Amino acid sequence: MQAAELFEQNIKPPDVARRLRVSLKSAYLWHHMWRDGGVQALASRGPSGSRCRLSPRCLEKLAGYLDEGPTAHGWVEDQVWTAARGRG
């Protein structure tokens, strides 16, 4: 909601972008949304994307694997989980 407060103070989108360390494109989009719908237009709509399709049991197993680390699962060259290793 910082952006809305700045827009209410007549701060221009380029200055909002700089102050909030966001892209100029985002600041102009926010300004447009704020101008058309006010503060509520900038309210978070929650996380985007699809919902998790893993069962609670699978989520528990996954958490355990991640806690054990890559080495426990045969990846000894470094300690980084990658998407490819996660699908492995």
Secondary structure, DSSP 4 states (H G I P E B T S, - for coil): -HHHHHHHTT--HHHHHHHHT--HHHHHHHHHHHHHHHHHHTS-----SPPP---HHHHHHHHHHHHH-GGGGT--S-S---HHHHH-
